[in-house]
Amino acid sequence: MRHGGRILADQLVLHGVTRVFSVPGESFLAALDGLASVGIANVVCRHEGGAAMMAEATGKLTGRPGVAFVTRGPGAANAASGIHIARQDSTPLVLFVGQIARAHRDREAFQEVDYRAFFGPLAKWVAEVDQTDRLPEYIARAFAVAQSGRPGPVVLALPEDMLTAVADVPDLPPALLPRSAVSPDHVAAVTAALAGAQRPLVVAGGPGWSAEAAADLAAFAAAWDLPVAVSFRRQDRIDNDHPCYAGDLGVGMNPRLGARLAVADVILAIGTRLGDIATGGFELLDPVRPAARIIHVHPDPSEINRLWRADPGVIARGADMAAALARTSGPNRTPPARSSWNRSSAGLTRTFPRMPS
Protein backbone atom coordinates (compact mmCIF):
# COMPACT_ATOMS: atom_id res chain seq x y z
CA MET A 1 0.00 0.00 0.00
CA ARG A 2 1.33 3.43 -1.00
CA HIS A 3 -0.12 6.90 -0.63
CA GLY A 4 -0.91 8.78 -3.83
CA GLY A 5 2.13 11.04 -3.60
CA ARG A 6 4.47 8.05 -3.51
CA ILE A 7 2.62 6.31 -6.35
CA LEU A 8 3.00 9.48 -8.43
CA ALA A 9 6.71 9.79 -7.64
CA ASP A 10 7.40 6.13 -8.43
CA GLN A 11 5.68 6.57 -11.77
CA LEU A 12 7.83 9.63 -12.56
CA VAL A 13 10.95 7.59 -11.85
CA LEU A 14 9.80 5.02 -14.41
CA HIS A 15 9.49 7.83 -16.96
CA GLY A 16 13.06 8.92 -16.37
CA VAL A 17 12.25 12.10 -14.44
CA THR A 18 15.17 13.18 -12.27
CA ARG A 19 14.25 16.82 -11.66
CA VAL A 20 11.06 18.84 -11.34
CA PHE A 21 10.33 22.54 -10.86
CA SER A 22 7.78 23.81 -8.37
CA VAL A 23 6.40 26.45 -6.09
CA PRO A 24 5.38 24.23 -3.16
CA GLY A 25 1.84 24.49 -1.84
CA GLU A 26 -0.28 22.79 0.79
CA SER A 27 -2.48 21.20 -1.84
CA PHE A 28 0.18 18.68 -2.91
CA LEU A 29 2.25 18.03 0.21
CA ALA A 30 1.93 14.27 -0.29
CA ALA A 31 3.48 14.61 -3.75
CA LEU A 32 6.39 16.58 -2.28
CA ASP A 33 6.91 13.78 0.26
CA GLY A 34 6.89 11.27 -2.59
CA LEU A 35 9.45 13.20 -4.61
CA ALA A 36 11.78 13.42 -1.62
CA SER A 37 11.43 9.72 -0.83
CA VAL A 38 12.51 8.61 -4.33
CA GLY A 39 15.29 11.17 -4.73
CA ILE A 40 13.82 13.34 -7.49
CA ALA A 41 15.37 16.81 -7.26
CA ASN A 42 12.84 19.58 -6.69
CA VAL A 43 13.97 22.99 -7.93
CA VAL A 44 11.97 25.44 -5.83
CA CYS A 45 11.05 28.58 -7.76
CA ARG A 46 9.77 31.98 -6.68
CA HIS A 47 6.95 32.15 -9.21
CA GLU A 48 4.83 29.50 -10.90
CA GLY A 49 5.39 31.12 -14.28
CA GLY A 50 9.12 30.61 -13.80
CA ALA A 51 8.59 26.96 -12.78
CA ALA A 52 6.50 26.24 -15.86
CA MET A 53 8.98 28.00 -18.15
CA MET A 54 11.92 26.11 -16.64
CA ALA A 55 10.05 22.87 -17.29
CA GLU A 56 9.35 24.07 -20.82
CA ALA A 57 13.02 24.82 -21.39
CA THR A 58 13.92 21.35 -20.10
CA GLY A 59 11.49 19.75 -22.54
CA LYS A 60 12.82 21.86 -25.40
CA LEU A 61 16.46 20.98 -24.68
CA THR A 62 16.01 17.26 -23.97
CA GLY A 63 13.02 16.25 -26.09
CA ARG A 64 11.57 14.62 -22.95
CA PRO A 65 8.69 16.18 -21.00
CA GLY A 66 9.70 18.80 -18.49
CA VAL A 67 7.75 18.50 -15.24
CA ALA A 68 6.38 21.21 -12.95
CA PHE A 69 4.22 21.24 -9.82
CA VAL A 70 2.12 24.24 -8.78
CA THR A 71 -0.60 24.80 -6.26
CA ARG A 72 -4.24 25.47 -6.98
CA GLY A 73 -5.97 28.67 -8.03
CA PRO A 74 -3.49 31.55 -8.41
CA GLY A 75 -0.58 29.11 -8.68
CA ALA A 76 -2.16 27.41 -11.66
CA ALA A 77 -3.08 30.76 -13.21
CA ASN A 78 0.53 31.94 -12.92
CA ALA A 79 1.75 28.78 -14.67
CA ALA A 80 -0.55 29.33 -17.66
CA SER A 81 2.04 31.43 -19.50
CA GLY A 82 4.46 28.49 -19.56
CA ILE A 83 1.73 26.18 -20.82
CA HIS A 84 0.94 28.61 -23.63
CA ILE A 85 4.61 28.75 -24.66
CA ALA A 86 4.87 24.95 -24.63
CA ARG A 87 1.82 24.68 -26.86
CA GLN A 88 3.03 27.32 -29.32
CA ASP A 89 6.55 25.87 -29.46
CA SER A 90 5.45 22.20 -29.54
CA THR A 91 7.37 21.38 -26.35
CA PRO A 92 6.59 18.26 -24.29
CA LEU A 93 5.63 19.25 -20.74
CA VAL A 94 3.59 17.79 -17.86
CA LEU A 95 2.15 20.20 -15.28
CA PHE A 96 0.74 18.84 -12.01
CA VAL A 97 -1.68 21.17 -10.23
CA GLY A 98 -2.86 20.76 -6.66
CA GLN A 99 -6.63 20.72 -6.31
CA ILE A 100 -9.23 21.06 -3.56
CA ALA A 101 -10.55 17.94 -1.83
CA ARG A 102 -13.03 15.98 -3.89
CA ALA A 103 -15.85 16.38 -1.37
CA HIS A 104 -15.67 20.19 -1.66
CA ARG A 105 -16.27 20.42 -5.40
CA ASP A 106 -18.88 22.82 -6.80
CA ARG A 107 -19.15 24.76 -3.51
CA GLU A 108 -16.74 27.52 -4.52
CA ALA A 109 -14.21 26.22 -2.04
CA PHE A 110 -11.08 28.27 -1.44
CA GLN A 111 -9.16 28.58 -4.75
CA GLU A 112 -11.46 26.14 -6.52
CA VAL A 113 -10.97 26.17 -10.32
CA ASP A 114 -12.28 23.94 -13.10
CA TYR A 115 -8.93 23.13 -14.71
CA ARG A 116 -10.44 21.37 -17.71
CA ALA A 117 -12.19 24.61 -18.64
CA PHE A 118 -9.26 26.82 -17.64
CA PHE A 119 -6.45 24.97 -19.44
CA GLY A 120 -8.55 23.35 -22.16
CA PRO A 121 -7.70 25.91 -24.89
CA LEU A 122 -3.99 25.92 -23.93
CA ALA A 123 -2.98 22.29 -23.39
CA LYS A 124 -3.07 19.12 -25.48
CA TRP A 125 -4.94 17.29 -22.71
CA VAL A 126 -6.27 18.25 -19.29
CA ALA A 127 -7.62 15.81 -16.70
CA GLU A 128 -8.29 15.47 -12.99
CA VAL A 129 -7.31 12.28 -11.19
CA ASP A 130 -10.23 11.24 -8.97
CA GLN A 131 -9.01 7.79 -7.90
CA THR A 132 -5.66 7.08 -6.26
CA ASP A 133 -5.34 3.69 -7.93
CA ARG A 134 -5.62 5.32 -11.37
CA LEU A 135 -2.57 7.55 -10.94
CA PRO A 136 -0.27 5.23 -12.96
CA GLU A 137 -2.82 5.15 -15.79
CA TYR A 138 -3.18 8.93 -15.96
CA ILE A 139 0.55 9.62 -15.68
CA ALA A 140 1.44 7.09 -18.38
CA ARG A 141 -1.13 8.67 -20.67
CA ALA A 142 0.06 12.19 -19.85
CA PHE A 143 3.64 11.40 -20.87
CA ALA A 144 2.48 9.62 -24.03
CA VAL A 145 0.23 12.51 -25.11
CA ALA A 146 2.92 15.11 -24.33
CA GLN A 147 5.39 13.38 -26.66
CA SER A 148 3.20 12.02 -29.46
CA GLY A 149 2.45 13.66 -32.81
CA ARG A 150 3.04 17.36 -32.32
CA PRO A 151 4.49 17.47 -28.78
CA GLY A 152 2.91 19.78 -26.25
CA PRO A 153 1.80 20.37 -22.66
CA VAL A 154 -0.48 18.18 -20.55
CA VAL A 155 -2.09 19.26 -17.26
CA LEU A 156 -3.13 16.87 -14.47
CA ALA A 157 -5.09 18.19 -11.48
CA LEU A 158 -4.48 16.32 -8.21
CA PRO A 159 -7.12 16.59 -5.45
CA GLU A 160 -5.27 16.76 -2.14
CA ASP A 161 -7.28 13.99 -0.48
CA MET A 162 -6.66 11.72 -3.49
CA LEU A 163 -2.90 12.19 -2.97
CA THR A 164 -3.04 11.34 0.75
CA ALA A 165 -5.23 8.27 0.24
CA VAL A 166 -3.53 4.88 -0.08
CA ALA A 167 -3.95 2.19 -2.73
CA ASP A 168 -2.45 -1.11 -3.78
CA VAL A 169 -1.76 -0.66 -7.48
CA PRO A 170 1.09 -1.75 -9.77
CA ASP A 171 3.18 0.76 -11.65
CA LEU A 172 2.76 1.09 -15.41
CA PRO A 173 5.87 1.22 -17.60
CA PRO A 174 6.16 4.02 -20.17
CA ALA A 175 4.35 3.42 -23.43
CA LEU A 176 6.27 2.74 -26.61
CA LEU A 177 5.40 5.74 -28.73
CA PRO A 178 4.34 5.05 -32.32
CA ARG A 179 6.46 6.74 -34.94
CA SER A 180 5.69 7.06 -38.62
CA ALA A 181 8.48 5.83 -40.85
CA VAL A 182 9.58 7.64 -44.00
CA SER A 183 8.97 5.27 -46.89
CA PRO A 184 10.79 5.19 -50.25
CA ASP A 185 7.53 6.36 -51.84
CA HIS A 186 7.52 9.44 -49.61
CA VAL A 187 11.09 10.28 -50.57
CA ALA A 188 10.37 9.71 -54.26
CA ALA A 189 7.34 12.02 -54.12
CA VAL A 190 9.30 14.80 -52.42
CA THR A 191 12.31 14.61 -54.72
CA ALA A 192 10.12 14.42 -57.84
CA ALA A 193 8.34 17.62 -56.81
CA LEU A 194 11.63 19.39 -56.14
CA ALA A 195 13.19 18.18 -59.38
CA GLY A 196 10.48 19.90 -61.38
CA ALA A 197 10.61 23.19 -59.46
CA GLN A 198 12.01 26.42 -60.89
CA ARG A 199 11.93 28.44 -57.65
CA PRO A 200 12.16 25.92 -54.78
CA LEU A 201 12.55 26.86 -51.14
CA VAL A 202 13.01 24.59 -48.11
CA VAL A 203 11.53 25.85 -44.82
CA ALA A 204 12.70 23.86 -41.80
CA GLY A 205 11.32 24.05 -38.28
CA GLY A 206 9.28 22.27 -35.69
CA PRO A 207 10.41 20.06 -32.80
CA GLY A 208 12.51 16.92 -32.57
CA TRP A 209 15.69 18.05 -34.33
CA SER A 210 19.30 17.38 -33.37
CA ALA A 211 22.78 18.31 -34.56
CA GLU A 212 22.75 15.15 -36.68
CA ALA A 213 19.43 16.13 -38.26
CA ALA A 214 20.76 19.61 -39.03
CA ALA A 215 23.77 18.04 -40.74
CA ASP A 216 21.45 15.76 -42.75
CA LEU A 217 19.43 18.75 -43.91
CA ALA A 218 22.59 20.61 -44.91
CA ALA A 219 23.87 17.61 -46.87
CA PHE A 220 20.57 17.27 -48.71
CA ALA A 221 20.43 20.99 -49.52
CA ALA A 222 23.99 20.93 -50.86
CA ALA A 223 23.39 17.86 -53.03
CA TRP A 224 20.22 19.38 -54.51
CA ASP A 225 21.45 22.99 -54.54
CA LEU A 226 18.45 24.19 -52.53
CA PRO A 227 18.08 27.37 -50.46
CA VAL A 228 16.99 26.65 -46.88
CA ALA A 229 15.13 29.07 -44.64
CA VAL A 230 14.19 28.32 -41.04
CA SER A 231 11.01 29.22 -39.18
CA PHE A 232 10.64 31.45 -36.13
CA ARG A 233 13.21 30.67 -33.39
CA ARG A 234 14.48 27.54 -35.19
CA GLN A 235 17.82 28.89 -36.40
CA ASP A 236 19.67 25.73 -35.35
CA ARG A 237 17.92 23.57 -37.95
CA ILE A 238 20.88 24.20 -40.28
CA ASP A 239 24.33 25.69 -39.87
CA ASN A 240 23.86 29.42 -40.43
CA ASP A 241 27.24 29.58 -42.20
CA HIS A 242 26.20 26.94 -44.73
CA PRO A 243 26.18 28.18 -48.36
CA CYS A 244 22.53 27.06 -48.74
CA TYR A 245 21.25 28.94 -45.67
CA ALA A 246 18.85 31.69 -46.74
CA GLY A 247 17.85 33.16 -43.38
CA ASP A 248 15.11 32.94 -40.78
CA LEU A 249 11.43 33.62 -41.36
CA GLY A 250 11.00 35.33 -38.02
CA VAL A 251 9.96 38.69 -36.63
CA GLY A 252 11.59 41.41 -38.71
CA MET A 253 12.70 38.97 -41.39
CA ASN A 254 14.87 40.11 -44.28
CA PRO A 255 12.34 41.61 -46.76
CA ARG A 256 14.19 40.00 -49.65
CA LEU A 257 13.75 36.57 -48.05
CA GLY A 258 10.06 37.28 -47.51
CA ALA A 259 9.74 38.19 -51.18
CA ARG A 260 11.40 34.91 -52.13
CA LEU A 261 8.90 32.98 -50.02
CA ALA A 262 6.03 34.80 -51.71
CA VAL A 263 7.13 33.86 -55.25
CA ALA A 264 8.51 30.34 -54.63
CA ASP A 265 6.75 27.76 -56.80
CA VAL A 266 7.54 24.72 -54.59
CA ILE A 267 8.00 24.92 -50.81
CA LEU A 268 9.24 21.95 -48.81
CA ALA A 269 7.90 22.66 -45.31
CA ILE A 270 9.77 20.16 -43.19
CA GLY A 271 8.67 19.98 -39.57
CA THR A 272 7.20 23.49 -39.51
CA ARG A 273 3.52 24.41 -39.34
CA LEU A 274 4.12 27.49 -41.53
CA GLY A 275 2.36 29.73 -39.05
CA ASP A 276 1.64 33.44 -39.04
CA ILE A 277 5.16 34.66 -38.21
CA ALA A 278 6.89 32.51 -40.83
CA THR A 279 4.44 33.72 -43.47
CA GLY A 280 4.43 37.40 -42.55
CA GLY A 281 0.97 37.31 -41.01
CA PHE A 282 -0.29 35.01 -43.79
CA GLU A 283 0.40 37.74 -46.33
CA LEU A 284 3.47 36.21 -47.99
CA LEU A 285 1.59 32.90 -48.14
CA ASP A 286 -2.20 32.97 -47.97
CA PRO A 287 -4.11 29.78 -47.09
CA VAL A 288 -7.17 31.18 -48.88
CA ARG A 289 -5.28 31.88 -52.12
CA PRO A 290 -2.40 29.42 -52.23
CA ALA A 291 0.10 30.04 -55.01
CA ALA A 292 3.01 27.69 -54.31
CA ARG A 293 2.93 23.92 -54.27
CA ILE A 294 3.54 22.98 -50.65
CA ILE A 295 5.13 19.67 -49.67
CA HIS A 296 4.27 19.38 -46.00
CA VAL A 297 6.20 17.05 -43.69
CA HIS A 298 4.91 17.03 -40.11
CA PRO A 299 4.65 14.40 -37.35
CA ASP A 300 1.05 15.27 -36.46
CA PRO A 301 -1.57 14.18 -39.02
CA SER A 302 -3.93 16.90 -37.79
CA GLU A 303 -1.49 19.54 -39.09
CA ILE A 304 -1.43 18.16 -42.63
CA ASN A 305 -4.03 20.03 -44.74
CA ARG A 306 -5.07 22.07 -41.69
CA LEU A 307 -4.06 25.38 -43.28
CA TRP A 308 -2.15 24.45 -46.40
CA ARG A 309 -3.14 22.01 -49.11
CA ALA A 310 -0.32 19.48 -48.98
CA ASP A 311 0.96 18.11 -52.29
CA PRO A 312 2.08 15.69 -51.00
CA GLY A 313 1.67 15.51 -47.23
CA VAL A 314 3.98 13.21 -45.26
CA ILE A 315 3.30 12.27 -41.64
CA ALA A 316 6.81 12.06 -40.24
CA ARG A 317 9.27 13.91 -38.04
CA GLY A 318 11.28 16.53 -39.84
CA ALA A 319 14.51 14.91 -38.60
CA ASP A 320 13.52 11.54 -40.06
CA MET A 321 12.70 13.06 -43.43
CA ALA A 322 15.99 14.99 -43.44
CA ALA A 323 17.88 11.75 -42.79
CA ALA A 324 16.10 10.02 -45.67
CA LEU A 325 16.62 12.93 -48.07
CA ALA A 326 20.32 13.15 -47.17
CA ARG A 327 20.75 9.71 -48.74
CA THR A 328 19.44 10.86 -52.14
CA SER A 329 21.40 12.18 -55.08
CA GLY A 330 20.66 15.57 -56.56
CA PRO A 331 19.68 16.18 -60.18
CA ASN A 332 22.35 15.66 -62.83
CA ARG A 333 21.89 19.15 -64.18
CA THR A 334 20.20 22.20 -62.70
CA PRO A 335 18.48 24.55 -65.19
CA PRO A 336 20.27 27.93 -65.42
CA ALA A 337 17.22 29.89 -64.20
CA ARG A 338 16.93 27.70 -61.14
CA SER A 339 20.66 27.91 -60.46
CA SER A 340 20.41 31.71 -60.43
CA TRP A 341 17.41 31.51 -58.04
CA ASN A 342 19.25 29.15 -55.71
CA ARG A 343 22.42 31.25 -55.60
CA SER A 344 20.61 34.53 -55.02
CA SER A 345 18.31 33.00 -52.38
CA ALA A 346 21.13 31.39 -50.44
CA GLY A 347 23.09 34.64 -50.62
CA LEU A 348 20.46 36.60 -48.72
CA THR A 349 22.22 36.06 -45.42
CA ARG A 350 25.29 37.79 -46.80
CA THR A 351 23.56 41.06 -47.61
CA PHE A 352 24.47 42.34 -44.14
CA PRO A 353 28.07 42.57 -42.89
CA ARG A 354 29.04 40.05 -40.24
CA MET A 355 29.74 41.55 -36.83
CA PRO A 356 33.29 40.99 -35.55
CA SER A 357 33.58 38.24 -32.97
Secondary structure, DSSP 8 states (H G I E B T S, - for coil): -EEHHHHHHHHHHHTT--EEEE---GGGHHHHHHHHHHT-EEEE-SSHHHHHHHHHHHHHHHSS-EEEEE-TTHHHHHHHHHHHHHHHTT--EEEEEEE--GGGTTS--TT---HHHHHTTTSSEEEE---GGGHHHHHHHHHHHHHSSS--EEEEEEEHHHHHSEE----------------HHHHHHHHHHHHT-SSEEEEE-SS---HHHHHHHHHHHHHHT--EEEETT-GGGS-TTSTTEEEEESTT--HHHHHHHHH-SEEEEES----TTTTTTTTSS-SSS--SEEEEEES-TTTTTTSS-EEEEEES-HHHHHHHHHTS---S---HHHHHHHHHHHGGGGSS-----
